């Protein structure tokens, strides 16, 4: 039996601009560990990933759209980065509502790189200690959180990492949160 059998994880994304490894690696590794992973995008079209915010990467087919998912159906949420993805996602009212619902339900929310921008917008970081891509430090502090520079930071149900190089620790922290 895999460690995450019976766990349902939601990954949210826009349809363009998500950092390839920050969506592909968590999906693949969480599935390998037994989780049922659902990918929800703004539209039902394929998600075009980018590598380094500029070069086209793999496409990912979403399972559903942001409009149709409910936090109550999932055990954890993953918010990948990519500057374009994260900047667009934080302006998407439904994406912000999803983040807020997971936090309100006390369910793990994992955001990497620029992904924490959506958590800033949802107003769920006050009093937390998190990490992110370094350029988000001011936004995070203005949201009432402390920013730290480490590969993974867990504060309550909020799991954050800085960049694709932190993915092994990021995915391990998500697994730990789902099995604790």
Backbone bond lengths (Angstrom), bond angles and torsions (degrees), N, CA, C in turn:
res aa  C-N    CA-C-N  psi(-1)  N-CA   C-N-CA  omega(-1)  CA-C   N-CA-C  phi
1 X - - - 1.455 - - 1.531 109.55 -
2 X 1.321 114.94 131.60 1.462 119.91 177.63 1.530 109.34 -75.17
3 X 1.314 115.22 154.39 1.466 120.06 -174.07 1.524 113.90 -64.02
4 X 1.322 117.72 -26.10 1.466 120.01 -175.79 1.528 113.19 -108.92
5 X 1.328 117.80 17.89 1.467 120.35 176.34 1.518 109.40 -54.91
6 X 1.321 116.22 133.67 1.456 121.00 178.38 1.516 114.31 86.42
7 X 1.320 117.91 -4.13 1.471 121.23 179.40 1.524 109.38 -95.22
8 X 1.324 115.96 137.22 1.461 122.37 179.43 1.518 109.44 -113.34
9 X 1.326 115.64 122.64 1.462 122.02 -176.54 1.526 109.06 -117.71
10 X 1.323 115.73 133.55 1.453 122.22 176.37 1.524 109.36 -103.98
11 X 1.329 116.70 132.21 1.464 123.13 173.57 1.525 106.19 -115.23
12 X 1.346 117.39 125.95 1.466 120.23 179.35 1.522 110.45 -110.71
13 X 1.349 114.48 147.34 1.462 119.69 -175.92 1.522 110.15 -159.46
14 X 1.319 114.03 160.41 1.456 119.85 166.82 1.532 105.84 -83.92
15 X 1.322 116.98 179.04 1.466 119.46 179.80 1.519 113.03 -92.48
16 X 1.333 117.09 -1.52 1.462 119.85 179.23 1.522 109.78 -150.35
17 X 1.323 115.53 133.58 1.453 119.52 168.72 1.509 116.59 102.43
18 X 1.331 118.03 3.64 1.457 119.48 177.11 1.529 108.57 -75.71
19 X 1.324 116.90 141.07 1.466 121.24 178.67 1.531 108.33 -67.60
20 X 1.334 116.08 123.76 1.460 121.87 -172.11 1.527 113.89 -47.81
21 X 1.323 117.92 -58.02 1.459 119.84 -174.40 1.523 112.63 -67.79
22 X 1.325 117.88 -25.79 1.455 120.83 -177.55 1.527 112.81 -75.61
23 X 1.335 116.67 -13.63 1.462 119.63 172.45 1.529 110.40 -107.30
24 X 1.326 116.89 -43.72 1.469 120.81 -175.30 1.531 111.85 -66.98
25 X 1.320 117.91 -47.08 1.472 120.98 -176.01 1.529 112.03 -63.59
26 X 1.339 120.09 -50.02 1.469 117.68 177.66 1.531 112.88 -59.95
27 X 1.333 117.37 -40.95 1.470 119.48 179.06 1.525 109.80 -58.95
28 X 1.323 116.20 -52.98 1.464 120.50 -176.88 1.524 112.12 -62.78
29 X 1.330 117.12 -47.65 1.461 119.74 -175.27 1.525 112.54 -71.02
30 X 1.315 117.86 -37.05 1.464 119.07 177.77 1.531 110.14 -67.89
31 X 1.332 117.09 -37.48 1.475 119.82 176.06 1.529 110.76 -65.28
32 X 1.336 116.85 -41.33 1.467 120.02 178.22 1.528 111.17 -61.25
33 X 1.304 117.04 -29.03 1.470 121.75 -179.48 1.527 111.92 -88.06
34 X 1.332 116.53 2.73 1.452 121.37 173.40 1.509 117.21 105.79
35 X 1.318 118.79 -6.25 1.465 121.02 -178.48 1.526 111.06 -73.38
36 X 1.316 114.90 147.44 1.459 121.02 168.99 1.532 105.35 -89.12
37 X 1.322 116.95 116.11 1.464 121.66 -176.43 1.523 109.32 -108.67
38 X 1.320 115.94 127.41 1.455 122.90 176.78 1.518 108.07 -112.36
39 X 1.319 116.23 129.17 1.461 121.93 178.34 1.528 108.37 -103.46
40 X 1.332 115.81 121.69 1.465 121.37 178.54 1.523 108.81 -116.10
41 X 1.316 115.84 127.34 1.465 121.67 178.52 1.525 109.19 -117.54
42 X 1.316 115.83 172.81 1.458 119.95 179.96 1.533 110.78 -63.39
43 X 1.316 116.13 -38.62 1.460 122.54 -179.93 1.526 108.58 -125.61
44 X 1.310 117.61 168.09 1.462 120.87 -179.85 1.532 112.99 -81.24
45 X 1.328 117.63 -6.57 1.472 121.83 177.65 1.521 110.55 -66.53
46 X 1.334 116.07 161.59 1.460 121.66 178.20 1.530 110.68 -58.82
47 X 1.325 115.04 148.29 1.461 122.45 176.83 1.522 107.80 -89.76
48 X 1.321 117.24 121.37 1.462 121.35 176.83 1.521 108.61 -91.66
49 X 1.320 115.91 111.60 1.458 119.48 178.41 1.518 109.83 -83.63
50 X 1.316 114.94 164.02 1.454 121.81 175.17 1.527 108.38 -127.05
51 X 1.306 115.55 155.30 1.460 121.98 174.45 1.527 106.13 -112.78
52 X 1.324 116.09 120.47 1.463 120.09 -178.79 1.514 113.01 65.45
53 X 1.323 117.41 30.11 1.463 123.40 178.87 1.523 114.68 63.73
54 X 1.348 118.22 10.26 1.460 116.91 -177.82 1.505 115.04 -141.74
55 X 1.330 118.96 -39.53 1.461 120.89 -175.99 1.521 110.73 -90.58
56 X 1.346 117.80 133.21 1.463 119.76 178.76 1.529 111.29 -57.76
57 X 1.302 115.31 137.02 1.456 121.94 177.18 1.517 109.93 -114.68
58 X 1.318 115.44 -156.48 1.461 121.71 178.79 1.527 110.10 -66.68
59 X 1.331 115.14 159.77 1.452 119.22 169.51 1.525 107.89 -101.47
60 X 1.311 115.33 149.30 1.458 122.42 178.87 1.521 107.05 -124.48
61 X 1.320 116.25 128.30 1.465 119.80 177.70 1.522 109.54 -84.87
62 X 1.326 117.07 122.07 1.465 118.70 177.30 1.525 110.27 -72.16
63 X 1.314 115.16 154.00 1.456 121.03 176.56 1.523 111.24 -86.61
64 X 1.320 115.35 -26.02 1.452 121.42 -175.07 1.525 109.07 -161.59
65 X 1.316 116.18 -170.84 1.465 120.75 178.77 1.526 110.01 -116.53
66 X 1.311 115.47 161.12 1.462 121.16 177.66 1.528 111.34 -56.98
67 X 1.319 116.23 -35.19 1.459 120.92 -176.58 1.523 112.97 -63.96
68 X 1.326 117.81 -23.21 1.467 119.82 -171.73 1.527 114.69 -104.08
69 X 1.341 118.22 -4.34 1.469 119.19 -175.99 1.522 112.23 -94.38
70 X 1.324 113.85 155.00 1.456 121.24 178.04 1.521 108.60 -130.87
71 X 1.330 116.55 132.85 1.471 121.16 179.64 1.522 111.07 -56.20
72 X 1.322 117.91 -31.10 1.446 122.08 -178.58 1.518 114.39 -62.28
73 X 1.333 117.14 -17.82 1.464 121.56 -178.66 1.527 113.38 -90.70
74 X 1.335 117.10 -1.14 1.466 120.49 -172.80 1.523 111.55 -131.52
75 X 1.334 114.05 157.39 1.462 121.16 179.60 1.517 113.09 -96.86
76 X 1.344 117.75 -21.43 1.467 121.97 -178.56 1.522 109.54 -156.96
77 X 1.329 114.37 159.78 1.462 122.28 179.47 1.520 109.08 -124.30
78 X 1.346 116.72 138.37 1.463 122.52 174.34 1.529 108.26 -119.93
79 X 1.339 115.15 129.07 1.464 121.98 177.96 1.522 107.67 -117.76
80 X 1.339 117.68 101.21 1.467 119.90 179.33 1.522 111.05 -74.75
81 X 1.326 114.67 166.47 1.448 120.28 -179.27 1.514 113.15 -97.88
82 X 1.311 113.66 -142.41 1.453 121.45 -166.46 1.512 104.60 97.57
83 X 1.313 117.47 122.42 1.460 121.04 -173.85 1.523 112.14 -56.67
84 X 1.329 116.92 -47.34 1.468 120.47 -177.78 1.522 110.12 -65.31
85 X 1.338 116.35 -46.80 1.452 121.05 179.43 1.529 110.90 -56.76
86 X 1.320 116.02 -53.14 1.467 120.47 -174.21 1.526 111.88 -65.86
87 X 1.325 117.10 -39.08 1.456 119.68 -179.83 1.526 110.66 -67.23
88 X 1.322 116.91 -36.26 1.459 121.10 178.10 1.518 110.86 -74.60
89 X 1.325 117.05 -42.24 1.465 121.51 -178.15 1.523 111.73 -61.76
90 X 1.324 117.15 -38.27 1.468 118.87 -177.97 1.518 112.76 -70.43
91 X 1.331 117.07 -14.71 1.463 120.24 176.26 1.523 111.75 -97.80
92 X 1.327 116.75 0.89 1.453 122.32 179.19 1.535 108.38 -90.72
93 X 1.310 116.98 111.24 1.464 121.77 -175.70 1.525 111.46 -54.90
94 X 1.315 117.50 -41.36 1.463 120.70 -177.78 1.529 111.03 -66.97
95 X 1.333 118.25 -40.70 1.470 121.06 178.25 1.527 110.53 -61.54
96 X 1.316 116.47 -42.26 1.469 121.38 179.04 1.532 110.00 -64.86
97 X 1.321 117.32 -40.35 1.467 121.32 177.36 1.531 111.05 -62.07
98 X 1.328 116.76 -39.72 1.466 121.16 179.74 1.526 109.82 -63.16
99 X 1.333 117.12 -47.39 1.467 120.83 178.60 1.526 109.48 -58.37
100 X 1.311 116.91 -47.80 1.471 121.19 -179.09 1.520 111.52 -59.33
101 X 1.318 117.50 -40.94 1.466 121.62 -178.71 1.530 111.24 -65.82
102 X 1.330 117.88 -41.98 1.465 120.50 178.14 1.522 110.81 -62.53
103 X 1.334 116.66 -44.38 1.458 120.33 -179.83 1.534 110.00 -65.11
104 X 1.320 116.90 -43.98 1.468 120.77 179.85 1.529 111.32 -61.00
105 X 1.336 116.64 -33.35 1.472 121.89 179.25 1.526 112.73 -83.05
106 X 1.337 117.41 -2.27 1.457 121.09 -179.94 1.514 113.74 71.38
107 X 1.324 116.50 25.44 1.466 121.12 -179.59 1.522 110.12 -95.66
108 X 1.348 117.60 148.69 1.463 120.18 -179.75 1.535 112.56 -59.10
109 X 1.328 114.90 135.69 1.463 122.97 173.90 1.517 106.59 -124.24
110 X 1.331 116.28 118.68 1.461 122.15 -177.81 1.521 109.48 -113.81
111 X 1.339 116.61 123.92 1.463 121.60 -178.81 1.520 109.11 -131.89
112 X 1.326 116.08 135.49 1.457 120.96 -176.81 1.526 110.67 -123.16
113 X 1.322 114.80 146.97 1.461 124.62 174.08 1.536 110.95 63.39
114 X 1.335 117.82 -110.42 1.465 121.49 177.58 1.526 111.96 -89.04
115 X 1.338 117.91 -5.75 1.457 122.54 -179.90 1.519 114.76 -53.27
116 X 1.342 119.35 -35.39 1.462 119.24 179.33 1.532 115.01 -59.87
117 X 1.335 118.10 -14.20 1.464 119.06 174.93 1.526 110.82 -55.27
118 X 1.333 117.16 -37.12 1.462 119.65 -180.00 1.521 110.53 -68.08
119 X 1.330 117.53 -33.87 1.465 121.50 176.17 1.529 110.75 -68.41
120 X 1.342 116.64 -37.47 1.466 120.99 175.22 1.527 108.64 -59.25
121 X 1.322 115.85 -49.35 1.464 120.92 -177.50 1.525 111.75 -63.06
122 X 1.331 116.80 -33.76 1.465 121.33 179.77 1.529 112.37 -75.35
123 X 1.328 117.05 -11.65 1.463 120.31 178.02 1.519 113.71 70.65
124 X 1.336 117.15 34.00 1.472 120.85 -174.47 1.530 113.64 -110.01
125 X 1.332 117.85 11.04 1.465 119.89 -173.40 1.525 115.10 -103.57
126 X 1.295 119.02 -6.87 1.459 120.71 -176.78 1.530 110.97 -55.65
127 X 1.338 115.00 126.52 1.460 121.14 179.23 1.519 114.97 81.89
128 X 1.325 117.84 -2.36 1.467 121.73 -179.57 1.530 110.46 -89.76
129 X 1.325 115.32 160.83 1.462 122.58 169.25 1.511 106.09 -115.12
130 X 1.339 116.13 121.97 1.458 119.91 -178.04 1.526 110.37 -137.51
131 X 1.325 113.98 171.70 1.460 120.99 172.39 1.526 107.88 -126.48
132 X 1.316 115.88 171.27 1.466 122.00 -178.19 1.519 107.03 -173.96
133 X 1.324 114.82 -175.25 1.454 118.67 168.59 1.534 106.46 -60.77
134 X 1.334 118.17 137.07 1.469 120.33 -172.22 1.530 115.63 -54.07
135 X 1.323 118.67 -29.81 1.473 119.32 -177.15 1.529 113.54 -67.84
136 X 1.326 118.27 -10.51 1.463 121.36 179.63 1.525 113.12 -89.32
137 X 1.337 117.51 -1.55 1.473 120.73 -174.12 1.522 113.80 -50.75
138 X 1.304 117.59 -47.91 1.461 121.10 -177.01 1.523 110.77 -65.19
139 X 1.339 117.08 -43.40 1.466 120.29 178.43 1.526 110.64 -60.56
140 X 1.323 116.52 -41.00 1.462 121.39 -178.95 1.531 110.61 -67.06
141 X 1.305 116.56 -44.42 1.472 119.72 177.93 1.531 111.05 -63.87
142 X 1.330 116.49 -40.40 1.468 120.38 178.00 1.523 111.81 -65.21
143 X 1.338 117.02 -22.37 1.466 121.88 177.53 1.528 111.52 -85.59
144 X 1.348 116.71 2.13 1.459 120.79 176.37 1.516 115.04 90.87
145 X 1.324 116.89 13.84 1.463 120.64 -179.97 1.524 110.60 -108.86
146 X 1.315 115.14 162.66 1.463 121.69 173.22 1.521 107.65 -97.32
147 X 1.327 117.85 136.02 1.451 122.46 179.16 1.523 109.16 -102.00
148 X 1.336 116.73 134.20 1.464 122.01 176.31 1.527 109.12 -127.56
149 X 1.327 115.30 153.49 1.461 121.59 -179.05 1.530 108.72 -103.90
150 X 1.337 116.41 89.19 1.458 120.97 175.72 1.518 109.28 -151.30
151 X 1.339 116.67 161.53 1.461 119.97 -171.07 1.516 114.00 -64.40
152 X 1.307 117.89 -33.13 1.458 120.41 175.09 1.520 108.35 -147.97
153 X 1.320 115.37 140.36 1.460 121.94 177.55 1.520 107.44 -131.38
154 X 1.314 115.83 127.80 1.458 120.83 177.83 1.527 107.67 -118.50
155 X 1.320 116.30 124.59 1.461 121.45 177.46 1.522 106.80 -135.31
156 X 1.325 114.73 104.89 1.455 118.48 -174.10 1.512 107.88 63.71
157 X 1.285 117.26 -128.24 1.460 121.03 179.52 1.511 114.49 -92.59
158 X 1.328 118.20 6.64 1.468 121.08 -178.59 1.534 109.48 -99.06
159 X 1.328 114.98 120.33 1.472 123.03 -178.93 1.523 107.07 -114.69
160 X 1.338 117.32 125.21 1.456 119.68 -178.68 1.526 111.14 -135.59
161 X 1.333 114.88 151.15 1.462 122.57 175.14 1.514 109.41 -141.61
162 X 1.348 115.34 165.81 1.465 121.33 -170.26 1.523 115.87 -88.16
163 X 1.345 118.06 -39.44 1.460 120.52 -168.60 1.539 109.92 -165.34
164 X 1.335 118.01 175.27 1.466 120.00 -178.83 1.531 114.19 -57.42
165 X 1.313 118.31 -27.97 1.463 120.89 178.41 1.522 112.95 -64.75
166 X 1.332 116.70 -17.92 1.466 122.22 -179.29 1.530 112.91 -93.40
167 X 1.334 117.88 2.44 1.459 120.64 -173.90 1.530 114.85 -56.82
168 X 1.345 120.98 -40.05 1.472 118.27 178.77 1.534 112.59 -58.00
169 X 1.323 117.49 -46.27 1.464 121.23 179.19 1.529 110.93 -68.51
170 X 1.322 117.41 -35.57 1.463 123.05 179.96 1.526 110.41 -62.67
171 X 1.333 116.53 -51.39 1.468 120.36 -178.95 1.531 110.56 -65.72
172 X 1.329 117.24 -39.26 1.468 119.48 176.45 1.531 111.57 -60.64
173 X 1.328 117.12 -39.11 1.473 120.68 179.60 1.533 111.06 -67.50
174 X 1.325 117.15 -35.79 1.461 119.95 176.51 1.530 109.35 -65.04
175 X 1.328 116.24 -45.66 1.469 120.09 177.60 1.521 110.88 -57.91
176 X 1.317 116.06 -46.54 1.467 120.35 -178.81 1.539 110.76 -60.19
177 X 1.330 116.36 -43.10 1.475 120.46 179.96 1.524 111.60 -62.66
178 X 1.318 116.42 -32.70 1.470 120.65 -177.73 1.534 112.37 -83.36
179 X 1.313 117.28 -14.43 1.472 119.75 -177.77 1.520 112.85 -113.35
180 X 1.339 116.71 -4.32 1.471 120.66 -177.82 1.514 111.98 -73.69
